[in-house]
Amino acid sequence: MITNLKLGALARAAVLALASVLSPCLTPAWAQDYPSKPVRLLVPGAPGTVLETAARIIAPDMGKALGQAVVVESRPGAGGIIAYEHVIKQSPADGYTVILCASDLVTLPIFVKDLSFDPLRDLPPVSQVAEGVSVVFAPMTPAFGSYAEFIAYVKANPGKVNYGSAAFGQPRLTLELIRQKHDLDMQFVPYKGGSADTTRAILANEIQLSLHGEAVEPLTRERKVRALAIVGPQRLPNFPDVPTIAEVGVPEMPAGFAFTLHIRAGTSRPIIDRVHAATVAAVQTAEVKSQMAKFRIYPIGNTPEVALKRLTEQAAVFASVARRAGLQPQAQ
């Protein structure tokens, strides 16, 4: 016997199935003319960051592909939440406001209590625009000269080694996964200024482990810091002797970081496809590739489905890390 509750669920499923079949016919008229005005590309951070720079690199070529200007707008504040909520509240969901996000978007539920939205449900990805790798690095000290020697040093000196990053986000969870994987007794030190502050702290030997992008390379060449492992799928030409994080025993670590273009939930598929095509066209140009390479980020341009799969898998890994660490979301 089918209960009213089950019947309601079946009815909803039928409506959703019918809508998916008829969606091309139900596309609003304004979607067919998209875009008829400039598109805003929001960045949830301050001007001058690598994320904001990436947005400015792709915007002109996205605009050429769309036939309308793509205007970059920085909206910093509350760890990006101000910008995320602004996009989510846009009505109608017409594709005229999109947002370029770092991987930290999917870790928000881990750190923020009573978050008003679901990152991947309310801001589905259009495409991962670019990716980079992170470098696990340490002070230049005679105490250890490699990742394996660092692990041995920490085990021989329990409670005496500090590691640091921003208080929340992917770097914190990446370092925490390393700590958990090797069962290390280390102390976490949070820094408000992210990699800028942690690099200073490494140079001063206030902390002995942190995370940075490839931009840390000049300091390794000058022998001011030591690269221990690459958080990425393969070794790098500029760090040929530095093993990947998988090689040193943490194969489940999400590879590096990515900047992903997101759009408000409810946007019609034709508009999403239009934005996706413009994004892919932009990242495939020689000029965009050249400009990105200067900042050690590299084009991707995958589909919405692939982007969602990658982000979902990453979120699951870091959620597990947070549970084991006993991390609790905090009120903003």
Secondary structure by P-SEA (a helix, b strand, c coil): cccaaaaaaaaaaaaaaaaaaaccccccccccccccbbbbbbbccccccaaaaaaaaaaaaaaaaacbbbbbbbbbcccaaaaaaaaaacccccccbbbbbcccccccccccccccccccccccccccccccccccccccccccccaaaaaaaaaaccccbbbbcccccaaaaaaaaaaaaaccbbbbbbbcccaaaaaaaaaacccccccccccaaaaaaaccbbbcccccccccccccccccccccccccccccbbbbbbbcccccaaaaaaaaaaaaaaaacaaaaaaaaaacbbbbbccaaaaaaaaaaaaaaaaaaaaaaccccccc
